[in-house]
Amino acid sequence: MKKINLLFFLMLLINACSSIESNNVERVELNYWKSEGTKPKGEILQDKNKLQMFVNAVNNSEEIEKEKIIKTEPILSFSLDLREGESENYHLWITMNNEGYIQRLYPESNGTFKLDNKSVKELKSFIEEKENAYLIPSSIEFETQNMLQEPGIEGYVVKKEGHRILVVDPVPKDYSSTGGTSEFHNAIWFSNAPFDLQVGQRVKVWFDFVAESYPGQSEVKNIEVISKYQPEKAELEESEAIQKALTSKDINKYEVQIIISTEYEEKSDIWNIEMKQGEETVDIIVED
């Protein structure tokens, strides 16, 4: 009987979203997506009861099928800021008919989890207390993972403003046959990006719609950070070298900085970051 109970306990741990100690959480940061009328401002929670409510929601949630992705837009994103300086990031969905889900985001592996009934009730009450609070009026829509296999953009994060990031594709597209430019680099400002993302990281982003401007405007639906690149003899990671390059005095004030290529030269112990600003291409040397 003891072996069976232990196996059951281990299965619960595997299927749970996380196991977080509430006394290890300093605060919860909320970023609302939708509202009835004026959108509530971002909010920071430090009250112990409210921290415990979000910690319990995460700890007691259960992972759903990995190939199922929520199509409905979340009502808010939240970050659990831990005392070690790290954080865990999630999207939250709560409906008027008492459905509740969270989606775990970078830096942890992505996953979608169903909330337990008690957490749904508590979070729903918490949200309903807010002025212009928004709850999803109908059932949550899902789509399968194979519908989202290809990201909408893959590129470097070249700017970051809170939960907004500017992602620029280093690979140009040729639209000259239709009267456009021969070297177009897609660039999109994304809102509701995980706070822990850093300038210089290379990411894949899934999204729905883009406002037609340059750069475009959209919201993150799902995001994946491509594995860190650090040559064996280099002290800097590629993302750190790009950060330094973007702060170089040789960089002008173009909004869209395009990272064309990066190369670490072991013999000289330098990084060569090739960038494009408007029609000009520049090589920025970064000492490792």
BALOBA-1460 file (C-alpha; in Angstrom, 3 decimals):
// residues 288
<rec num="1" residu="m" x="0.000" y="0.000" z="0.000"/>
<rec num="2" residu="k" x="2.872" y="2.375" z="0.817"/>
<rec num="3" residu="k" x="4.384" y="1.799" z="-2.629"/>
<rec num="4" residu="i" x="1.059" y="2.576" z="-4.306"/>
<rec num="5" residu="n" x="0.643" y="5.788" z="-2.284"/>
<rec num="6" residu="l" x="4.188" y="6.883" z="-3.130"/>
<rec num="7" residu="l" x="3.594" y="6.234" z="-6.836"/>
<rec num="8" residu="f" x="0.366" y="8.256" z="-6.708"/>
<rec num="9" residu="f" x="2.175" y="11.129" z="-4.973"/>
<rec num="10" residu="l" x="4.952" y="11.121" z="-7.594"/>
<rec num="11" residu="m" x="2.382" y="11.195" z="-10.406"/>
<rec num="12" residu="l" x="0.753" y="14.237" z="-8.809"/>
<rec num="13" residu="l" x="4.100" y="16.014" z="-8.673"/>
<rec num="14" residu="i" x="4.816" y="15.261" z="-12.328"/>
<rec num="15" residu="n" x="1.422" y="16.547" z="-13.490"/>
<rec num="16" residu="a" x="1.436" y="19.651" z="-11.300"/>
<rec num="17" residu="c" x="2.472" y="22.991" z="-12.732"/>
<rec num="18" residu="s" x="5.027" y="23.751" z="-10.035"/>
<rec num="19" residu="s" x="5.815" y="23.406" z="-6.352"/>
<rec num="20" residu="i" x="6.459" y="26.848" z="-4.892"/>
<rec num="21" residu="e" x="6.854" y="27.753" z="-1.229"/>
<rec num="22" residu="s" x="4.773" y="30.849" z="-0.469"/>
<rec num="23" residu="n" x="7.454" y="32.232" z="1.859"/>
<rec num="24" residu="n" x="9.841" y="32.200" z="-1.103"/>
<rec num="25" residu="v" x="7.624" y="34.610" z="-3.091"/>
<rec num="26" residu="e" x="8.282" y="38.316" z="-2.525"/>
<rec num="27" residu="r" x="5.471" y="39.667" z="-4.678"/>
<rec num="28" residu="v" x="3.091" y="38.980" z="-7.547"/>
<rec num="29" residu="e" x="3.088" y="41.365" z="-10.515"/>
<rec num="30" residu="l" x="-0.140" y="41.579" z="-12.566"/>
<rec num="31" residu="n" x="-0.465" y="42.911" z="-16.102"/>
<rec num="32" residu="y" x="-4.087" y="43.103" z="-17.331"/>
<rec num="33" residu="w" x="-4.927" y="42.374" z="-20.960"/>
<rec num="34" residu="k" x="-8.634" y="43.223" z="-21.146"/>
<rec num="35" residu="s" x="-11.311" y="45.160" z="-19.299"/>
<rec num="36" residu="e" x="-14.855" y="46.452" z="-19.454"/>
<rec num="37" residu="g" x="-14.058" y="50.059" z="-20.310"/>
<rec num="38" residu="t" x="-10.746" y="51.486" z="-19.076"/>
<rec num="39" residu="k" x="-8.153" y="48.764" z="-18.593"/>
<rec num="40" residu="p" x="-6.949" y="48.427" z="-14.961"/>
<rec num="41" residu="k" x="-3.375" y="49.486" z="-14.395"/>
<rec num="42" residu="g" x="-0.659" y="46.961" z="-13.699"/>
<rec num="43" residu="e" x="-0.655" y="45.870" z="-10.092"/>
<rec num="44" residu="i" x="1.890" y="44.581" z="-7.576"/>
<rec num="45" residu="l" x="0.627" y="42.350" z="-4.755"/>
<rec num="46" residu="q" x="2.554" y="41.837" z="-1.523"/>
<rec num="47" residu="d" x="-0.276" y="40.945" z="0.847"/>
<rec num="48" residu="k" x="0.363" y="37.427" z="2.220"/>
<rec num="49" residu="n" x="-3.157" y="36.165" z="1.566"/>
<rec num="50" residu="k" x="-3.119" y="37.317" z="-2.046"/>
<rec num="51" residu="l" x="0.369" y="35.874" z="-2.593"/>
<rec num="52" residu="q" x="-0.860" y="32.568" z="-1.173"/>
<rec num="53" residu="m" x="-3.880" y="32.635" z="-3.497"/>
<rec num="54" residu="f" x="-1.690" y="32.807" z="-6.614"/>
<rec num="55" residu="v" x="0.853" y="30.314" z="-5.252"/>
<rec num="56" residu="n" x="-1.945" y="27.826" z="-4.509"/>
<rec num="57" residu="a" x="-3.387" y="28.322" z="-7.979"/>
<rec num="58" residu="v" x="-0.042" y="27.388" z="-9.518"/>
<rec num="59" residu="n" x="0.751" y="24.514" z="-7.152"/>
<rec num="60" residu="n" x="-2.705" y="22.905" z="-7.368"/>
<rec num="61" residu="s" x="-3.134" y="23.147" z="-11.142"/>
<rec num="62" residu="e" x="-2.962" y="20.086" z="-13.376"/>
<rec num="63" residu="e" x="-1.372" y="19.922" z="-16.818"/>
<rec num="64" residu="i" x="-3.651" y="19.238" z="-19.795"/>
<rec num="65" residu="e" x="-2.709" y="17.505" z="-23.057"/>
<rec num="66" residu="k" x="0.507" y="19.042" z="-24.380"/>
<rec num="67" residu="e" x="-0.791" y="19.391" z="-27.934"/>
<rec num="68" residu="k" x="-3.707" y="21.578" z="-26.806"/>
<rec num="69" residu="i" x="-3.113" y="25.337" z="-26.925"/>
<rec num="70" residu="i" x="-5.572" y="27.963" z="-25.666"/>
<rec num="71" residu="k" x="-6.804" y="30.162" z="-28.493"/>
<rec num="72" residu="t" x="-8.778" y="32.600" z="-26.318"/>
<rec num="73" residu="e" x="-6.923" y="35.739" z="-25.229"/>
<rec num="74" residu="p" x="-5.995" y="35.698" z="-21.504"/>
<rec num="75" residu="i" x="-7.425" y="38.209" z="-19.060"/>
<rec num="76" residu="l" x="-4.049" y="38.926" z="-17.466"/>
<rec num="77" residu="s" x="-0.432" y="37.842" z="-17.114"/>
<rec num="78" residu="f" x="1.253" y="37.432" z="-13.747"/>
<rec num="79" residu="s" x="4.767" y="36.909" z="-12.446"/>
<rec num="80" residu="l" x="5.717" y="35.261" z="-9.178"/>
<rec num="81" residu="d" x="8.871" y="37.149" z="-8.124"/>
<rec num="82" residu="l" x="11.050" y="34.887" z="-5.995"/>
<rec num="83" residu="r" x="13.522" y="35.903" z="-3.302"/>
<rec num="84" residu="e" x="16.466" y="34.481" z="-5.267"/>
<rec num="85" residu="g" x="15.878" y="37.156" z="-7.903"/>
<rec num="86" residu="e" x="14.172" y="34.768" z="-10.313"/>
<rec num="87" residu="s" x="10.539" y="34.763" z="-11.400"/>
<rec num="88" residu="e" x="7.935" y="32.426" z="-12.859"/>
<rec num="89" residu="n" x="5.594" y="33.838" z="-15.506"/>
<rec num="90" residu="y" x="2.056" y="32.844" z="-16.466"/>
<rec num="91" residu="h" x="-0.998" y="33.824" z="-18.498"/>
<rec num="92" residu="l" x="-4.367" y="33.480" z="-16.716"/>
<rec num="93" residu="w" x="-7.838" y="32.665" z="-18.058"/>
<rec num="94" residu="i" x="-10.992" y="32.814" z="-15.888"/>
<rec num="95" residu="t" x="-14.502" y="32.547" z="-17.343"/>
<rec num="96" residu="m" x="-17.857" y="33.659" z="-16.015"/>
<rec num="97" residu="n" x="-18.944" y="30.004" z="-15.930"/>
<rec num="98" residu="n" x="-16.064" y="29.053" z="-13.614"/>
<rec num="99" residu="e" x="-13.420" y="27.678" z="-15.959"/>
<rec num="100" residu="g" x="-9.823" y="28.511" z="-15.154"/>
<rec num="101" residu="y" x="-6.452" y="27.868" z="-16.813"/>
<rec num="102" residu="i" x="-2.890" y="29.126" z="-16.622"/>
<rec num="103" residu="q" x="-0.090" y="28.866" z="-19.153"/>
<rec num="104" residu="r" x="3.493" y="28.694" z="-17.959"/>
<rec num="105" residu="l" x="5.917" y="30.885" z="-19.905"/>
<rec num="106" residu="y" x="9.664" y="31.476" z="-20.294"/>
<rec num="107" residu="p" x="12.080" y="30.845" z="-18.574"/>
<rec num="108" residu="e" x="10.377" y="27.558" z="-17.626"/>
<rec num="109" residu="s" x="9.186" y="25.125" z="-20.289"/>
<rec num="110" residu="n" x="5.811" y="26.080" z="-21.713"/>
<rec num="111" residu="g" x="2.732" y="24.219" z="-20.542"/>
<rec num="112" residu="t" x="-1.014" y="24.725" z="-20.073"/>
<rec num="113" residu="f" x="-2.673" y="23.800" z="-16.777"/>
<rec num="114" residu="k" x="-6.258" y="23.581" z="-15.503"/>
<rec num="115" residu="l" x="-6.945" y="25.324" z="-12.203"/>
<rec num="116" residu="d" x="-8.676" y="23.559" z="-9.322"/>
<rec num="117" residu="n" x="-12.196" y="24.703" z="-8.385"/>
<rec num="118" residu="k" x="-11.119" y="26.508" z="-5.198"/>
<rec num="119" residu="s" x="-8.492" y="28.571" z="-7.032"/>
<rec num="120" residu="v" x="-10.964" y="29.493" z="-9.785"/>
<rec num="121" residu="k" x="-13.464" y="30.692" z="-7.166"/>
<rec num="122" residu="e" x="-10.862" y="32.757" z="-5.288"/>
<rec num="123" residu="l" x="-9.326" y="34.321" z="-8.400"/>
<rec num="124" residu="k" x="-12.734" y="35.074" z="-9.873"/>
<rec num="125" residu="s" x="-13.757" y="36.904" z="-6.676"/>
<rec num="126" residu="f" x="-10.451" y="38.791" z="-6.665"/>
<rec num="127" residu="i" x="-10.917" y="39.946" z="-10.270"/>
<rec num="128" residu="e" x="-14.589" y="40.872" z="-9.794"/>
<rec num="129" residu="e" x="-13.575" y="43.289" z="-7.032"/>
<rec num="130" residu="k" x="-11.594" y="45.335" z="-9.570"/>
<rec num="131" residu="e" x="-13.138" y="48.325" z="-11.290"/>
<rec num="132" residu="n" x="-13.838" y="47.510" z="-14.961"/>
<rec num="133" residu="a" x="-12.908" y="43.900" z="-14.268"/>
<rec num="134" residu="y" x="-13.151" y="41.499" z="-17.201"/>
<rec num="135" residu="l" x="-14.013" y="37.808" z="-17.123"/>
<rec num="136" residu="i" x="-14.227" y="35.692" z="-20.265"/>
<rec num="137" residu="p" x="-17.972" y="35.467" z="-21.025"/>
<rec num="138" residu="s" x="-17.971" y="32.112" z="-22.829"/>
<rec num="139" residu="s" x="-16.074" y="28.845" z="-22.817"/>
<rec num="140" residu="i" x="-12.353" y="28.899" z="-23.550"/>
<rec num="141" residu="e" x="-11.378" y="27.889" z="-27.095"/>
<rec num="142" residu="f" x="-8.524" y="25.498" z="-27.797"/>
<rec num="143" residu="e" x="-6.529" y="24.576" z="-30.881"/>
<rec num="144" residu="t" x="-4.069" y="21.771" z="-31.407"/>
<rec num="145" residu="q" x="-0.313" y="22.242" z="-31.368"/>
<rec num="146" residu="n" x="0.120" y="21.228" z="-35.017"/>
<rec num="147" residu="m" x="-1.836" y="24.367" z="-35.993"/>
<rec num="148" residu="l" x="0.887" y="26.454" z="-34.356"/>
<rec num="149" residu="q" x="4.070" y="24.608" z="-35.327"/>
<rec num="150" residu="e" x="5.573" y="27.515" z="-37.246"/>
<rec num="151" residu="p" x="6.224" y="30.737" z="-35.296"/>
<rec num="152" residu="g" x="5.073" y="34.024" z="-36.771"/>
<rec num="153" residu="i" x="8.559" y="35.489" z="-36.418"/>
<rec num="154" residu="e" x="12.009" y="34.373" z="-35.359"/>
<rec num="155" residu="g" x="14.545" y="37.040" z="-34.526"/>
<rec num="156" residu="y" x="16.511" y="39.008" z="-31.966"/>
<rec num="157" residu="v" x="15.069" y="41.100" z="-29.146"/>
<rec num="158" residu="v" x="16.621" y="44.506" z="-29.885"/>
<rec num="159" residu="k" x="14.581" y="46.664" z="-27.477"/>
<rec num="160" residu="k" x="12.667" y="46.070" z="-24.266"/>
<rec num="161" residu="e" x="10.264" y="48.322" z="-22.366"/>
<rec num="162" residu="g" x="8.761" y="46.522" z="-19.381"/>
<rec num="163" residu="h" x="6.550" y="43.793" z="-20.855"/>
<rec num="164" residu="r" x="7.060" y="45.090" z="-24.435"/>
<rec num="165" residu="i" x="9.777" y="43.761" z="-26.717"/>
<rec num="166" residu="l" x="10.851" y="44.626" z="-30.262"/>
<rec num="167" residu="v" x="11.755" y="41.517" z="-32.265"/>
<rec num="168" residu="v" x="13.545" y="41.886" z="-35.615"/>
<rec num="169" residu="d" x="14.098" y="39.079" z="-38.117"/>
<rec num="170" residu="p" x="17.760" y="38.937" z="-39.265"/>
<rec num="171" residu="v" x="16.784" y="37.160" z="-42.502"/>
<rec num="172" residu="p" x="15.430" y="39.556" z="-45.167"/>
<rec num="173" residu="k" x="12.527" y="38.839" z="-47.502"/>
<rec num="174" residu="d" x="12.557" y="39.947" z="-51.139"/>
<rec num="175" residu="y" x="9.406" y="41.797" z="-52.238"/>
<rec num="176" residu="s" x="10.919" y="43.452" z="-55.310"/>
<rec num="177" residu="s" x="8.788" y="41.363" z="-57.700"/>
<rec num="178" residu="t" x="5.660" y="43.051" z="-56.305"/>
<rec num="179" residu="g" x="7.136" y="46.555" z="-56.237"/>
<rec num="180" residu="g" x="8.477" y="46.373" z="-52.699"/>
<rec num="181" residu="t" x="11.973" y="46.412" z="-51.252"/>
<rec num="182" residu="s" x="14.449" y="43.655" z="-52.022"/>
<rec num="183" residu="e" x="15.576" y="43.384" z="-48.384"/>
<rec num="184" residu="f" x="12.692" y="43.653" z="-45.940"/>
<rec num="185" residu="h" x="13.379" y="42.703" z="-42.319"/>
<rec num="186" residu="n" x="10.186" y="41.956" z="-40.404"/>
<rec num="187" residu="a" x="10.011" y="43.838" z="-37.094"/>
<rec num="188" residu="i" x="7.221" y="43.680" z="-34.501"/>
<rec num="189" residu="w" x="6.644" y="45.290" z="-31.114"/>
<rec num="190" residu="f" x="5.016" y="42.685" z="-28.845"/>
<rec num="191" residu="s" x="3.099" y="43.476" z="-25.666"/>
<rec num="192" residu="n" x="2.573" y="41.069" z="-22.750"/>
<rec num="193" residu="a" x="5.994" y="39.492" z="-23.153"/>
<rec num="194" residu="p" x="7.535" y="37.733" z="-20.133"/>
<rec num="195" residu="f" x="9.402" y="40.266" z="-18.003"/>
<rec num="196" residu="d" x="12.543" y="38.094" z="-17.796"/>
<rec num="197" residu="l" x="13.305" y="38.286" z="-21.503"/>
<rec num="198" residu="q" x="16.528" y="40.146" z="-22.272"/>
<rec num="199" residu="v" x="17.743" y="42.297" z="-25.152"/>
<rec num="200" residu="g" x="19.995" y="40.216" z="-27.399"/>
<rec num="201" residu="q" x="18.153" y="36.934" z="-26.974"/>
<rec num="202" residu="r" x="16.969" y="35.129" z="-30.081"/>
<rec num="203" residu="v" x="13.329" y="34.098" z="-29.843"/>
<rec num="204" residu="k" x="10.470" y="32.464" z="-31.708"/>
<rec num="205" residu="v" x="7.113" y="34.195" z="-31.255"/>
<rec num="206" residu="w" x="3.620" y="32.947" z="-32.019"/>
<rec num="207" residu="f" x="0.860" y="35.547" z="-32.392"/>
<rec num="208" residu="d" x="-2.469" y="36.187" z="-34.117"/>
<rec num="209" residu="f" x="-2.854" y="39.613" z="-35.665"/>
<rec num="210" residu="v" x="-0.445" y="42.476" z="-36.426"/>
<rec num="211" residu="a" x="-1.300" y="46.163" z="-36.685"/>
<rec num="212" residu="e" x="-0.044" y="47.348" z="-40.078"/>
<rec num="213" residu="s" x="2.788" y="49.728" z="-39.277"/>
<rec num="214" residu="y" x="6.548" y="49.443" z="-39.197"/>
<rec num="215" residu="p" x="7.430" y="48.053" z="-36.794"/>
<rec num="216" residu="g" x="4.176" y="46.116" z="-36.484"/>
<rec num="217" residu="q" x="2.231" y="45.876" z="-33.222"/>
<rec num="218" residu="s" x="0.974" y="42.618" z="-31.737"/>
<rec num="219" residu="e" x="0.625" y="40.570" z="-28.549"/>
<rec num="220" residu="v" x="2.579" y="37.470" z="-27.578"/>
<rec num="221" residu="k" x="0.542" y="34.301" z="-27.745"/>
<rec num="222" residu="n" x="3.454" y="31.968" z="-27.133"/>
<rec num="223" residu="i" x="7.203" y="32.531" z="-27.044"/>
<rec num="224" residu="e" x="10.292" y="30.340" z="-27.028"/>
<rec num="225" residu="v" x="13.866" y="31.409" z="-26.356"/>
<rec num="226" residu="i" x="16.348" y="29.723" z="-28.663"/>
<rec num="227" residu="s" x="19.173" y="27.997" z="-26.797"/>
<rec num="228" residu="k" x="21.974" y="30.208" z="-25.530"/>
<rec num="229" residu="y" x="25.035" y="30.438" z="-27.763"/>
<rec num="230" residu="q" x="28.434" y="30.774" z="-26.120"/>
<rec num="231" residu="p" x="31.591" y="29.593" z="-27.918"/>
<rec num="232" residu="e" x="33.902" y="27.457" z="-25.802"/>
<rec num="233" residu="k" x="36.599" y="30.124" z="-25.361"/>
<rec num="234" residu="a" x="34.246" y="33.110" z="-25.032"/>
<rec num="235" residu="e" x="33.300" y="34.708" z="-21.726"/>
<rec num="236" residu="l" x="30.250" y="36.461" z="-23.164"/>
<rec num="237" residu="e" x="27.137" y="34.778" z="-24.482"/>
<rec num="238" residu="e" x="25.925" y="35.925" z="-27.891"/>
<rec num="239" residu="s" x="23.039" y="37.834" z="-26.264"/>
<rec num="240" residu="e" x="25.441" y="39.715" z="-23.968"/>
<rec num="241" residu="a" x="27.668" y="40.678" z="-26.909"/>
<rec num="242" residu="i" x="24.599" y="41.982" z="-28.764"/>
<rec num="243" residu="q" x="23.551" y="44.014" z="-25.706"/>
<rec num="244" residu="k" x="26.960" y="45.692" z="-25.677"/>
<rec num="245" residu="a" x="26.818" y="46.312" z="-29.434"/>
<rec num="246" residu="l" x="23.411" y="47.979" z="-29.163"/>
<rec num="247" residu="t" x="24.790" y="50.481" z="-26.632"/>
<rec num="248" residu="s" x="27.811" y="51.346" z="-28.789"/>
<rec num="249" residu="k" x="28.431" y="55.029" z="-29.650"/>
<rec num="250" residu="d" x="28.469" y="53.950" z="-33.308"/>
<rec num="251" residu="i" x="24.755" y="53.133" z="-33.136"/>
<rec num="252" residu="n" x="22.409" y="55.913" z="-34.204"/>
<rec num="253" residu="k" x="18.824" y="56.528" z="-33.168"/>
<rec num="254" residu="y" x="17.038" y="54.338" z="-35.716"/>
<rec num="255" residu="e" x="14.138" y="52.608" z="-33.976"/>
<rec num="256" residu="v" x="14.762" y="49.316" z="-35.775"/>
<rec num="257" residu="q" x="18.247" y="47.937" z="-35.266"/>
<rec num="258" residu="i" x="18.742" y="44.829" z="-37.399"/>
<rec num="259" residu="i" x="21.222" y="42.177" z="-36.253"/>
<rec num="260" residu="i" x="22.519" y="40.636" z="-39.482"/>
<rec num="261" residu="s" x="25.119" y="38.257" z="-38.058"/>
<rec num="262" residu="t" x="27.302" y="37.580" z="-35.033"/>
<rec num="263" residu="e" x="30.735" y="35.986" z="-34.946"/>
<rec num="264" residu="y" x="33.209" y="35.293" z="-32.157"/>
<rec num="265" residu="e" x="36.856" y="35.511" z="-33.236"/>
<rec num="266" residu="e" x="38.782" y="33.339" z="-30.799"/>
<rec num="267" residu="k" x="42.250" y="34.530" z="-31.876"/>
<rec num="268" residu="s" x="41.413" y="38.210" z="-31.263"/>
<rec num="269" residu="d" x="38.987" y="37.449" z="-28.403"/>
<rec num="270" residu="i" x="36.346" y="39.755" z="-29.863"/>
<rec num="271" residu="w" x="32.789" y="39.568" z="-31.148"/>
<rec num="272" residu="n" x="31.956" y="41.031" z="-34.535"/>
<rec num="273" residu="i" x="28.305" y="42.100" z="-34.655"/>
<rec num="274" residu="e" x="27.094" y="43.046" z="-38.138"/>
<rec num="275" residu="m" x="24.115" y="45.403" z="-37.958"/>
<rec num="276" residu="k" x="21.938" y="47.342" z="-40.356"/>
<rec num="277" residu="q" x="20.558" y="50.822" z="-39.653"/>
<rec num="278" residu="g" x="18.320" y="52.091" z="-42.398"/>
<rec num="279" residu="e" x="20.346" y="51.552" z="-45.576"/>
<rec num="280" residu="e" x="23.684" y="51.529" z="-43.745"/>
<rec num="281" residu="t" x="25.476" y="48.378" z="-42.605"/>
<rec num="282" residu="v" x="27.958" y="48.661" z="-39.750"/>
<rec num="283" residu="d" x="30.302" y="46.243" z="-37.981"/>
<rec num="284" residu="i" x="30.442" y="46.673" z="-34.207"/>
<rec num="285" residu="i" x="33.451" y="45.177" z="-32.405"/>
<rec num="286" residu="v" x="32.784" y="43.988" z="-28.842"/>
<rec num="287" residu="e" x="35.671" y="42.882" z="-26.644"/>
<rec num="288" residu="d" x="34.936" y="39.593" z="-24.936"/>
